[in-house]
Amino acid sequence: MVIKPIRDRILESKYRISDHAVKQMIKRSITRLEIEEAVINGEIIEEYPDDKYSPSCLIYGRTRTEKDLHVQLSLPPSIIVITTYDPDPEEWINCKIRR
């Protein structure tokens, strides 16, 4: 799986954010701009080809302010942000590998 088609859609603002993700963004004080920065600067760390509604992936990225973020989103052609959160160091090694 390559990240370029995902980045392209984010840069073109051709994506949407699920209701669940919006609730998580509010709860966790994560902005739309931070999601975009994390995806544009990020890398795919997990793939979920058999996810519930459509194939998806988990991206780890950092914002301009060096905030670590995980963003789960569906794959092209329809990019939908499923959820986003700050990776918990107790669950992740260097924010990229599950413990």
LINWO-V67209 format. One record per residue. RES is the residue in three letters. PSI is psi in whole degrees, -180 to 180 (* if undefined). OMEGA is omega in whole degrees, -180 to 180 (none if undefined). Layout:
res={RES RES}
psi={PSI PSI}
omega={OMEGA OMEGA}
This chain:
res={MET VAL ILE LYS PRO ILE ARG ASP ARG ILE LEU GLU SER LYS TYR ARG ILE SER ASP HIS ALA VAL LYS GLN MET ILE LYS ARG SER ILE THR ARG LEU GLU ILE GLU GLU ALA VAL ILE ASN GLY GLU ILE ILE GLU GLU TYR PRO ASP ASP LYS TYR SER PRO SER CYS LEU ILE TYR GLY ARG THR ARG THR GLU LYS ASP LEU HIS VAL GLN LEU SER LEU PRO PRO SER ILE ILE VAL ILE THR THR TYR ASP PRO ASP PRO GLU GLU TRP ILE ASN CYS LYS ILE ARG ARG}
psi={136 150 -18 -47 -31 -48 -43 -45 -39 -46 -32 2 35 64 167 166 126 160 -41 -45 -40 -44 -42 -37 -43 -48 -37 6 51 131 164 -42 -40 -40 -48 -46 -43 -43 -44 -36 2 -171 151 125 -19 148 141 77 -23 30 162 -52 -36 161 144 177 164 127 135 132 168 147 176 -28 12 29 130 134 149 137 120 130 158 159 159 152 -21 105 119 124 119 -46 166 148 164 124 133 121 -20 -19 -17 139 121 30 5 -23 126 141 *}
omega={-180 -175 -175 179 177 179 -180 -180 179 180 179 -176 179 178 175 -179 -179 177 179 -179 179 178 180 178 179 -179 -173 180 177 -178 176 179 178 177 -180 180 -179 -179 -178 -179 -169 179 177 -179 175 177 180 -176 -178 -179 -170 -175 178 179 -180 178 176 -180 171 177 179 178 177 180 177 174 177 178 167 177 174 179 178 -176 178 14 -179 179 177 175 -176 177 177 -179 173 -179 180 -179 177 -180 -173 173 -178 178 -173 -175 179 177 none}
